[in-house]
Amino acid sequence: MLVPPRPCNCKAVLISPGSSSSSATMIQAVMVISTLGKPRLLKFYNFQDPEKHQELVRSVFQLLSARPEGVSNFVQTDAIFGPGTKLVYKHLATLYFVFVFDSSENELAMLDLVQVFVETLNRCFKNVCELDIVFNFNKLHTVLDEMILGGQVIETSSEEIMRSVEEIARLEKQSNTTSLIPKSISERFSR
């Protein structure tokens, strides 16, 4: 027996591109950059011309590599990404993990999100290093997509993210072993 859907008291808020709303928080970009300035992950949640990507990476890398040890991990980036943007980063081994966000996001929550991202990658790769990121970029994107959707944080639990990533990997493995062509047909073509 089908049960009719219950009415929802939810209100949808539409935000046109380019407009801002105090209730809509936004992560603008996530970057993983090597200490040599090579981008290992670039994900922009608002449109950026592809030609501008390298310029943004270069600017962020120059900014971060010039910072002395022991200073704050928060940087105002109005000159790079526009007014009201901030950047939080974590420098681990040979990588900078960078989140760019607007002024309506909480800085400490963003730093915690960077930590969750790194912890989850460590769980995926057993102490993540640059080569893990280079050779497993699909898993890197899967982890990030389980955390952030369209610039909005959707999951902050490393355990939940890992569970989703493992389920996706299991389904991918299962779909790779399942043939969509019946055996009798595939045998005819293999002769």
Residue frames as a rotation matrix with the C-alpha (Angstrom) as fourth column:
MET 1
0.578 0.816 0.000 0.00
0.816 -0.578 0.000 0.00
0.000 0.000 -1.000 0.00
LEU 2
-0.362 -0.688 0.629 1.37
0.667 -0.663 -0.340 3.37
0.651 0.297 0.699 -0.98
VAL 3
0.152 0.326 -0.933 1.33
0.887 -0.461 -0.016 6.07
-0.435 -0.825 -0.360 1.63
PRO 4
0.686 0.106 0.719 0.75
0.526 -0.756 -0.390 9.60
0.503 0.646 -0.575 0.32
PRO 5
-0.417 -0.909 0.022 3.61
0.676 -0.327 -0.660 11.99
0.607 -0.261 0.751 1.04
ARG 6
0.282 0.445 -0.850 3.18
0.903 -0.423 0.078 14.28
-0.325 -0.789 -0.521 4.02
PRO 7
0.813 0.004 0.582 3.18
0.287 -0.873 -0.395 18.00
0.506 0.488 -0.711 3.37
CYS 8
-0.068 -0.931 -0.359 6.50
0.981 0.003 -0.194 19.63
0.182 -0.366 0.913 4.05
ASN 9
0.873 0.343 -0.346 6.89
0.432 -0.874 0.222 22.95
-0.226 -0.344 -0.911 5.81
CYS 10
-0.111 -0.994 -0.024 10.31
0.770 -0.101 0.630 23.48
-0.628 0.051 0.777 4.23
LYS 11
0.840 0.270 -0.471 11.10
-0.043 -0.832 -0.553 26.70
-0.541 0.485 -0.687 2.44
ALA 12
0.312 -0.737 0.600 13.38
0.941 0.324 -0.092 26.69
-0.127 0.593 0.795 -0.56
VAL 13
0.567 -0.239 -0.788 15.72
-0.056 -0.966 0.253 29.61
-0.822 -0.099 -0.561 -0.93
LEU 14
0.626 -0.355 0.695 17.03
0.779 0.245 -0.577 30.32
0.035 0.902 0.430 -4.39
ILE 15
0.379 -0.609 -0.697 20.23
0.018 -0.748 0.663 32.28
-0.925 -0.264 -0.273 -4.67
SER 16
0.998 -0.017 0.064 21.17
0.063 -0.050 -0.997 33.51
0.020 0.999 -0.048 -8.07
PRO 17
0.305 -0.952 0.034 24.81
0.950 0.301 -0.086 33.17
0.071 0.058 0.996 -9.15
GLY 18
-0.402 -0.582 0.707 26.82
0.501 -0.786 -0.362 36.15
0.766 0.209 0.608 -8.08
SER 19
0.315 0.535 0.784 24.47
-0.443 -0.648 0.620 37.16
0.840 -0.542 0.033 -5.30
SER 20
-0.756 -0.547 -0.361 25.23
0.086 0.463 -0.882 36.59
0.649 -0.698 -0.303 -1.67
SER 21
0.442 0.881 0.168 23.06
-0.215 -0.078 0.974 35.83
0.871 -0.466 0.155 1.28
SER 22
-0.193 -0.551 0.812 23.98
-0.923 -0.179 -0.341 35.94
0.334 -0.815 -0.474 4.92
SER 23
0.429 0.407 0.807 22.27
-0.705 0.709 0.018 32.58
-0.564 -0.577 0.591 5.46
ALA 24
0.992 -0.118 -0.045 24.07
0.055 0.726 -0.685 30.88
0.113 0.678 0.727 2.56
THR 25
0.391 -0.917 0.081 27.58
-0.499 -0.137 0.855 29.93
-0.773 -0.375 -0.511 3.57
MET 26
0.986 -0.006 -0.167 29.95
-0.155 0.348 -0.925 28.95
0.063 0.937 0.342 0.87
ILE 27
0.141 -0.962 0.233 33.24
0.182 0.257 0.949 27.23
-0.973 -0.092 0.211 0.36
GLN 28
0.625 0.107 -0.773 34.64
-0.617 -0.539 -0.574 28.67
-0.478 0.836 -0.271 -2.83
ALA 29
0.468 -0.533 -0.705 37.54
-0.577 0.421 -0.700 26.32
0.670 0.734 -0.111 -3.51
VAL 30
0.786 -0.395 0.475 39.57
-0.192 0.574 0.796 23.41
-0.587 -0.717 0.376 -2.20
MET 31
0.625 -0.670 -0.400 43.17
-0.558 -0.025 -0.829 23.04
0.545 0.742 -0.390 -3.28
VAL 32
0.766 -0.608 0.207 45.95
0.206 0.538 0.817 20.63
-0.609 -0.583 0.538 -2.51
ILE 33
0.840 -0.538 -0.067 49.25
-0.359 -0.459 -0.812 22.08
0.406 0.707 -0.579 -3.68
SER 34
0.567 -0.726 -0.389 52.70
0.778 0.627 -0.035 20.54
0.269 -0.283 0.921 -3.39
THR 35
0.563 -0.441 -0.699 55.50
0.337 -0.649 0.682 22.51
-0.755 -0.619 -0.217 -1.75
LEU 36
-0.616 -0.734 0.286 56.93
0.554 -0.145 0.820 22.87
-0.560 0.663 0.496 -5.27
GLY 37
-0.561 0.465 -0.685 53.79
-0.490 -0.853 -0.178 24.72
-0.668 0.236 0.706 -6.39
LYS 38
-0.899 0.252 -0.358 52.21
-0.197 0.498 0.845 21.88
0.391 0.830 -0.398 -8.37
PRO 39
-0.171 0.909 0.380 48.44
-0.984 -0.139 -0.110 21.59
-0.047 -0.393 0.918 -7.99
ARG 40
-0.990 -0.138 -0.023 47.43
-0.138 0.990 -0.030 18.08
0.027 -0.027 -0.999 -6.90
LEU 41
-0.313 0.950 0.015 43.74
0.947 0.313 -0.066 18.88
-0.067 -0.007 -0.998 -6.46
LEU 42
-0.981 0.160 -0.108 41.73
-0.165 -0.985 0.044 21.89
-0.099 0.061 0.993 -7.63
LYS 43
-0.389 0.920 0.050 38.02
0.893 0.363 0.265 22.06
0.226 0.148 -0.963 -7.00
PHE 44
-0.992 0.114 0.054 36.18
-0.119 -0.986 -0.115 25.34
0.040 -0.120 0.992 -7.47
TYR 45
-0.493 0.867 -0.070 32.60
0.792 0.414 -0.448 25.68
-0.360 -0.277 -0.891 -6.25
ASN 46
0.538 0.593 -0.599 31.96
0.080 -0.743 -0.664 28.92
-0.839 0.310 -0.447 -8.06
PHE 47
0.839 -0.149 0.523 32.83
0.544 0.247 -0.802 29.48
-0.009 0.957 0.288 -11.69
GLN 48
0.275 -0.827 -0.491 36.42
-0.269 -0.556 0.786 30.37
-0.923 -0.084 -0.376 -12.47
ASP 49
0.769 -0.094 -0.632 37.75
-0.633 0.027 -0.774 30.58
0.089 0.995 -0.038 -16.00
PRO 50
0.886 -0.459 0.065 40.06
0.444 0.881 0.162 27.61
-0.132 -0.115 0.985 -16.58
GLU 51
0.308 -0.798 0.518 42.70
0.431 -0.368 -0.824 30.07
0.848 0.477 0.230 -17.78
LYS 52
0.314 -0.114 0.943 42.55
-0.629 -0.769 0.116 31.70
0.711 -0.629 -0.313 -14.35
HIS 53
0.972 0.122 -0.199 43.15
0.044 0.742 0.669 28.45
0.229 -0.659 0.716 -12.41
GLN 54
0.280 -0.948 -0.153 46.93
0.842 0.319 -0.435 28.53
0.461 -0.007 0.887 -12.81
GLU 55
-0.253 -0.314 0.915 47.05
-0.031 -0.943 -0.332 32.20
0.967 -0.112 0.229 -11.85
LEU 56
0.607 0.557 0.567 45.05
-0.600 -0.147 0.787 31.46
0.521 -0.818 0.245 -8.67
VAL 57
0.878 -0.345 -0.333 47.25
0.449 0.834 0.320 28.48
0.168 -0.430 0.887 -7.78
ARG 58
-0.052 -0.952 0.302 50.38
0.676 -0.257 -0.691 30.56
0.735 0.168 0.657 -8.38
SER 59
-0.067 0.092 0.994 49.06
-0.403 -0.913 0.058 33.40
0.913 -0.397 0.098 -6.19
VAL 60
0.873 0.423 0.242 48.02
-0.399 0.337 0.853 31.05
0.280 -0.841 0.463 -3.36
PHE 61
0.665 -0.684 -0.298 51.33
0.690 0.716 -0.105 29.17
0.285 -0.136 0.949 -3.51
GLN 62
-0.209 -0.766 0.607 53.37
0.361 -0.638 -0.680 32.41
0.909 0.077 0.410 -3.42
LEU 63
0.252 0.413 0.875 51.34
-0.634 -0.612 0.472 33.61
0.731 -0.674 0.108 -0.47
LEU 64
0.972 0.227 0.067 51.69
-0.202 0.649 0.734 30.37
0.123 -0.726 0.676 1.50
SER 65
0.537 -0.827 -0.167 55.32
0.738 0.556 -0.383 29.61
0.410 0.082 0.909 0.71
ALA 66
-0.208 -0.609 0.765 56.35
0.112 -0.792 -0.600 33.10
0.972 -0.040 0.233 1.88
ARG 67
0.641 0.521 0.563 54.65
-0.494 -0.282 0.823 32.68
0.587 -0.806 0.076 5.28
PRO 68
-0.484 -0.852 0.202 56.97
-0.695 0.233 -0.681 31.88
0.533 -0.470 -0.704 8.18
GLU 69
-0.359 0.290 -0.887 56.42
0.433 0.894 0.117 28.84
0.827 -0.342 -0.446 10.40
GLY 70
-0.645 0.082 -0.760 54.32
0.763 -0.001 -0.647 29.40
-0.054 -0.997 -0.061 13.49
VAL 71
-0.906 0.403 -0.128 51.98
-0.404 -0.915 -0.014 32.05
-0.122 0.039 0.992 12.10
SER 72
-0.155 0.957 0.247 48.20
-0.465 0.150 -0.873 31.81
-0.872 -0.250 0.421 11.85
ASN 73
-0.754 -0.047 0.656 46.72
0.434 0.713 0.551 29.38
-0.493 0.700 -0.517 9.31
PHE 74
0.383 0.917 0.109 44.08
0.787 -0.262 -0.559 31.95
-0.484 0.300 -0.822 8.35
VAL 75
-0.767 -0.635 -0.095 44.73
0.454 -0.641 0.619 34.44
-0.454 0.432 0.779 5.56
GLN 76
0.296 0.799 -0.523 42.54
0.009 -0.550 -0.835 37.22
-0.955 0.242 -0.169 4.18
THR 77
-0.545 -0.525 0.654 42.51
0.574 0.335 0.747 36.71
-0.612 0.782 0.119 0.37
ASP 78
0.443 0.765 -0.468 40.53
0.189 -0.590 -0.785 39.67
-0.876 0.259 -0.406 -0.93
ALA 79
0.015 -0.526 -0.851 43.24
-0.752 -0.566 0.337 40.47
-0.659 0.635 -0.404 -3.49
ILE 80
-0.908 -0.413 0.063 43.20
-0.292 0.735 0.611 36.93
-0.299 0.537 -0.789 -4.92
PHE 81
-0.754 0.644 0.131 39.58
0.656 0.723 0.215 35.72
0.044 0.248 -0.968 -4.73
GLY 82
-0.221 0.694 0.685 37.64
0.231 -0.645 0.728 38.94
0.947 0.320 -0.018 -4.22
PRO 83
-0.478 0.022 0.878 36.19
-0.679 -0.643 -0.353 40.81
0.557 -0.765 0.322 -1.25
GLY 84
0.296 0.647 0.702 35.16
-0.955 0.208 0.210 38.89
-0.010 -0.733 0.680 1.83
THR 85
0.773 -0.045 -0.633 37.17
-0.130 0.965 -0.227 35.75
0.621 0.257 0.740 1.11
LYS 86
0.334 -0.676 0.657 39.47
-0.897 -0.014 0.441 33.97
-0.289 -0.737 -0.612 3.50
LEU 87
0.325 -0.357 -0.876 41.77
-0.401 0.787 -0.469 31.03
0.856 0.504 0.113 3.21
VAL 88
0.529 -0.267 0.805 42.66
-0.750 0.296 0.591 28.41
-0.397 -0.917 -0.044 5.79
TYR 89
0.436 -0.457 -0.775 45.47
-0.532 0.564 -0.632 25.97
0.726 0.688 0.002 5.19
LYS 90
0.776 -0.334 0.535 47.38
-0.316 0.529 0.788 23.13
-0.546 -0.780 0.304 6.75
HIS 91
0.322 -0.764 -0.559 50.97
-0.845 0.035 -0.534 22.39
0.428 0.644 -0.634 5.73
LEU 92
0.626 -0.096 0.774 51.78
-0.412 0.801 0.433 18.71
-0.662 -0.590 0.462 6.12
ALA 93
0.156 -0.691 0.706 54.94
0.558 0.651 0.515 17.11
-0.815 0.313 0.487 4.74
THR 94
-0.830 -0.541 0.135 55.12
0.385 -0.381 0.841 18.18
-0.403 0.750 0.525 1.07
LEU 95
-0.400 0.778 0.485 51.52
0.744 -0.033 0.667 19.37
0.535 0.627 -0.565 0.72
TYR 96
-0.944 0.330 -0.013 49.41
-0.272 -0.801 -0.533 22.42
-0.186 -0.500 0.846 1.45
PHE 97
-0.449 0.891 0.057 45.73
0.879 0.430 0.204 21.61
0.157 0.142 -0.977 2.06
VAL 98
-0.988 0.014 -0.153 43.83
-0.002 -0.997 -0.079 24.83
-0.154 -0.078 0.985 1.31
PHE 99
-0.142 0.981 0.131 40.16
0.988 0.148 -0.040 25.76
-0.058 0.124 -0.991 1.74
VAL 100
-0.981 -0.057 0.187 38.94
0.091 -0.980 0.177 29.11
0.173 0.191 0.966 0.41
PHE 101
-0.245 0.932 -0.266 35.67
0.964 0.263 0.032 30.36
0.099 -0.248 -0.964 1.87
ASP 102
-0.050 0.303 0.952 33.56
0.244 -0.920 0.305 33.47
0.968 0.248 -0.028 2.19
SER 103
-0.739 -0.370 0.563 33.31
-0.330 -0.530 -0.781 35.63
0.587 -0.763 0.270 5.29
SER 104
0.205 0.890 0.408 30.08
-0.891 -0.003 0.454 34.01
0.406 -0.457 0.792 6.47
GLU 105
0.538 -0.104 -0.837 31.87
0.167 0.986 -0.015 30.71
0.826 -0.132 0.548 7.23
ASN 106
0.929 -0.239 0.282 33.36
-0.325 -0.165 0.931 30.14
-0.176 -0.957 -0.230 10.67
GLU 107
0.281 -0.915 -0.290 37.17
-0.847 -0.094 -0.523 30.10
0.451 0.393 -0.801 10.48
LEU 108
-0.461 -0.474 0.750 37.62
-0.814 0.562 -0.145 27.45
-0.353 -0.677 -0.645 13.16
ALA 109
0.460 0.679 0.572 34.97
-0.270 0.721 -0.638 25.23
-0.846 0.139 0.515 11.56
MET 110
0.870 -0.194 -0.453 36.90
-0.452 0.054 -0.891 25.47
0.197 0.980 -0.041 8.29
LEU 111
-0.185 -0.974 0.132 40.16
-0.943 0.137 -0.304 24.57
0.278 -0.181 -0.943 10.02
ASP 112
-0.226 0.206 0.952 38.38
-0.552 0.778 -0.299 21.58
-0.803 -0.593 -0.062 11.56
LEU 113
0.822 0.570 0.005 37.06
-0.286 0.421 -0.861 20.62
-0.493 0.706 0.509 8.12
VAL 114
0.368 -0.797 -0.479 40.61
-0.787 0.008 -0.617 20.66
0.496 0.604 -0.624 6.73
GLN 115
-0.499 -0.562 0.659 41.60
-0.845 0.483 -0.229 18.38
-0.190 -0.671 -0.716 9.64
VAL 116
0.262 0.683 0.681 38.70
-0.360 0.724 -0.588 16.00
-0.895 -0.091 0.436 8.88
PHE 117
0.864 0.009 -0.504 39.75
-0.502 0.113 -0.858 15.93
0.049 0.994 0.102 5.20
VAL 118
-0.070 -0.986 -0.154 43.35
-0.867 0.137 -0.480 15.08
0.494 0.100 -0.864 6.12
GLU 119
-0.415 -0.033 0.909 42.30
-0.717 0.627 -0.305 12.49
-0.560 -0.778 -0.284 8.72
THR 120
0.626 0.728 0.281 40.00
-0.349 0.583 -0.734 10.80
-0.698 0.362 0.619 6.23
LEU 121
0.673 -0.471 -0.571 42.75
-0.600 0.105 -0.793 10.69
0.433 0.876 -0.212 3.60
ASN 122
-0.394 -0.834 0.387 45.10
-0.907 0.287 -0.307 9.23
0.145 -0.472 -0.869 6.22
ARG 123
-0.065 0.464 0.883 42.54
-0.499 0.752 -0.432 6.51
-0.864 -0.468 0.182 6.89
CYS 124
0.882 0.414 -0.225 42.15
-0.374 0.327 -0.868 5.83
-0.286 0.849 0.443 3.16
PHE 125
0.671 -0.679 -0.296 45.86
-0.277 0.141 -0.951 5.65
0.688 0.720 -0.093 2.41
LYS 126
0.776 -0.398 -0.490 47.42
0.631 0.500 0.593 4.74
0.009 -0.769 0.639 5.77
ASN 127
0.155 -0.647 -0.747 49.33
0.370 -0.663 0.651 8.02
-0.916 -0.377 0.137 6.23
VAL 128
0.850 0.358 0.386 48.67
0.476 -0.210 -0.854 10.00
-0.225 0.910 -0.349 3.08
CYS 129
-0.228 -0.904 -0.362 51.55
0.327 -0.421 0.846 11.28
-0.917 0.075 0.391 0.98
GLU 130
-0.164 0.128 -0.978 51.82
-0.683 -0.731 0.019 13.16
-0.712 0.671 0.207 -2.30
LEU 131
-0.904 -0.228 -0.361 52.11
-0.423 0.594 0.684 9.98
0.059 0.771 -0.634 -4.37
ASP 132
-0.660 0.743 0.114 48.86
0.586 0.603 -0.541 8.65
-0.471 -0.290 -0.833 -2.91
ILE 133
0.097 0.705 -0.703 47.11
-0.017 -0.705 -0.709 11.78
-0.995 0.081 -0.057 -4.11
VAL 134
-0.393 -0.322 -0.862 48.72
-0.816 -0.310 0.488 11.66
-0.424 0.895 -0.141 -7.55
PHE 135
-0.927 -0.102 -0.360 47.89
-0.288 0.810 0.511 8.00
0.240 0.578 -0.780 -8.20
ASN 136
-0.601 0.760 -0.250 44.50
0.799 0.572 -0.182 7.87
0.004 -0.309 -0.951 -6.45
PHE 137
-0.986 0.169 0.015 42.90
-0.168 -0.985 0.031 11.14
0.020 0.028 0.999 -7.51
ASN 138
-0.316 0.926 -0.205 39.50
-0.096 0.184 0.978 9.43
0.944 0.329 0.031 -7.96
LYS 139
0.038 0.290 -0.956 39.42
0.879 0.446 0.170 8.43
0.476 -0.847 -0.238 -4.30
LEU 140
-0.824 -0.390 -0.411 40.56
0.535 -0.776 -0.335 11.93
-0.188 -0.496 0.848 -3.33
HIS 141
-0.807 0.576 0.129 37.64
-0.391 -0.686 0.613 13.44
0.442 0.444 0.779 -5.24
THR 142
-0.063 0.802 -0.594 35.24
0.299 0.583 0.755 10.88
0.952 -0.130 -0.277 -3.75
VAL 143
-0.330 -0.131 -0.935 36.29
0.943 0.004 -0.334 11.83
0.048 -0.991 0.122 -0.22
LEU 144
-0.971 -0.085 -0.223 35.90
0.104 -0.992 -0.074 15.52
-0.215 -0.095 0.972 -1.00
ASP 145
-0.605 0.795 -0.048 32.51
-0.328 -0.195 0.924 14.99
0.725 0.575 0.379 -2.67
GLU 146
-0.025 0.580 -0.814 31.27
0.685 0.604 0.408 13.14
0.729 -0.547 -0.412 0.42
MET 147
-0.466 -0.239 -0.852 32.24
0.839 -0.425 -0.340 16.18
-0.281 -0.873 0.398 2.54
ILE 148
-0.506 0.164 -0.846 31.27
-0.134 -0.985 -0.111 19.12
-0.852 0.058 0.521 0.37
LEU 149
-0.259 0.506 0.823 28.52
0.932 0.355 0.076 19.47
-0.254 0.786 -0.563 -2.22
GLY 150
0.301 0.400 0.866 28.22
0.741 -0.670 0.051 22.65
0.600 0.626 -0.498 -4.24
GLY 151
-0.398 -0.556 0.730 30.27
-0.031 -0.787 -0.616 24.60
0.917 -0.268 0.296 -1.71
GLN 152
0.363 0.590 0.721 28.12
-0.814 -0.175 0.554 23.46
0.453 -0.788 0.417 1.23
VAL 153
-0.773 -0.600 0.207 29.46
-0.613 0.621 -0.489 21.19
0.165 -0.505 -0.847 3.97
ILE 154
0.236 0.905 -0.354 27.34
-0.720 0.408 0.561 18.02
0.652 0.123 0.748 4.03
GLU 155
0.868 0.024 -0.496 29.39
0.255 0.835 0.487 15.71
0.425 -0.550 0.719 6.27
THR 156
0.360 -0.758 0.543 31.99
-0.765 -0.573 -0.293 16.31
0.533 -0.310 -0.787 8.96
SER 157
0.589 -0.124 0.799 32.37
-0.559 0.652 0.513 12.83
-0.584 -0.748 0.314 10.41
SER 158
-0.327 -0.819 -0.472 35.45
-0.940 0.232 0.248 11.00
-0.093 0.525 -0.846 9.18
GLU 159
-0.712 0.102 0.694 33.80
-0.095 0.966 -0.240 7.68
-0.695 -0.237 -0.679 10.04
GLU 160
0.354 0.930 0.102 30.70
0.098 0.072 -0.993 8.45
-0.930 0.361 -0.066 7.95
ILE 161
0.448 -0.276 -0.850 32.82
-0.843 -0.447 -0.300 9.67
-0.297 0.851 -0.433 5.05
MET 162
-0.658 -0.752 0.030 34.93
-0.718 0.639 0.275 6.50
-0.226 0.160 -0.961 5.17
ARG 163
-0.363 0.616 0.699 31.80
0.128 0.776 -0.617 4.34
-0.923 -0.134 -0.361 5.29
SER 164
0.676 0.641 -0.363 30.47
-0.217 -0.297 -0.930 6.07
-0.704 0.707 -0.062 2.16
VAL 165
0.112 -0.732 -0.672 33.82
-0.986 -0.165 0.015 5.82
-0.122 0.661 -0.740 0.35
GLU 166
-0.779 -0.395 0.487 34.08
-0.401 0.911 0.098 2.11
-0.483 -0.119 -0.868 1.17
GLU 167
0.063 0.890 0.451 30.50
0.192 0.433 -0.881 1.53
-0.979 0.142 -0.144 -0.02
ILE 168
0.671 0.115 -0.732 31.24
-0.609 -0.477 -0.634 3.36
-0.422 0.872 -0.250 -3.29
ALA 169
-0.366 -0.889 -0.275 34.41
-0.923 0.310 0.228 1.27
-0.117 0.337 -0.934 -3.77
ARG 170
-0.619 0.208 0.758 32.44
-0.052 0.951 -0.304 -1.92
-0.784 -0.228 -0.578 -3.08
LEU 171
0.478 0.878 0.033 29.75
0.048 0.012 -0.999 -0.97
-0.877 0.479 -0.036 -5.60
GLU 172
0.406 -0.425 -0.809 32.36
-0.889 -0.387 -0.243 -0.04
-0.210 0.819 -0.535 -8.22
LYS 173
-0.693 -0.695 0.191 34.10
-0.656 0.718 0.234 -3.38
-0.300 0.037 -0.953 -7.73
GLN 174
-0.302 0.687 0.661 30.79
0.175 0.722 -0.670 -5.21
-0.937 -0.087 -0.338 -7.93
SER 175
0.687 0.608 -0.399 29.77
-0.246 -0.323 -0.914 -3.38
-0.684 0.726 -0.073 -11.10
ASN 176
0.002 -0.773 -0.634 33.14
-0.988 -0.099 0.116 -4.16
-0.152 0.627 -0.764 -12.70
THR 177
-0.865 -0.346 0.363 32.65
-0.334 0.938 0.096 -7.89
-0.374 -0.038 -0.927 -12.13
THR 178
-0.036 0.931 0.364 29.04
0.215 0.363 -0.907 -7.95
-0.976 0.046 -0.213 -13.25
SER 179
-0.941 -0.249 0.230 28.58
0.253 -0.067 0.965 -8.41
-0.225 0.966 0.126 -16.97
LEU 180
-0.307 0.856 -0.416 25.68
-0.500 -0.517 -0.695 -6.58
-0.810 -0.005 0.586 -18.55
ILE 181
-0.110 0.198 -0.974 25.81
-0.954 0.254 0.160 -8.86
0.279 0.947 0.161 -21.60
PRO 182
0.740 0.422 0.523 24.33
-0.566 0.811 0.148 -12.35
-0.362 -0.406 0.839 -21.14
LYS 183
-0.105 -0.877 0.469 26.94
-0.413 0.467 0.782 -15.09
-0.905 -0.112 -0.411 -21.29
SER 184
0.218 0.250 0.943 25.34
0.614 0.716 -0.332 -16.77
-0.758 0.652 0.002 -24.32
ILE 185
0.984 0.143 0.105 25.71
0.173 -0.645 -0.745 -13.59
-0.039 0.751 -0.659 -26.39
SER 186
0.536 -0.840 -0.079 29.26
-0.774 -0.527 0.351 -12.83
-0.337 -0.127 -0.933 -25.30
GLU 187
-0.026 -0.521 0.853 30.31
-0.021 0.854 0.520 -16.43
-0.999 -0.004 -0.034 -26.14
ARG 188
0.673 0.340 0.657 29.08
0.616 0.233 -0.752 -16.01
-0.409 0.911 -0.053 -29.73
PHE 189
0.959 -0.281 0.050 31.27
-0.216 -0.829 -0.516 -12.94
0.186 0.484 -0.855 -30.26
SER 190
0.377 -0.869 0.320 34.37
-0.722 -0.059 0.689 -14.42
-0.580 -0.491 -0.650 -28.66
ARG 191
0.447 -0.166 0.879 34.60
0.345 0.939 0.002 -17.24
-0.826 0.302 0.477 -31.26
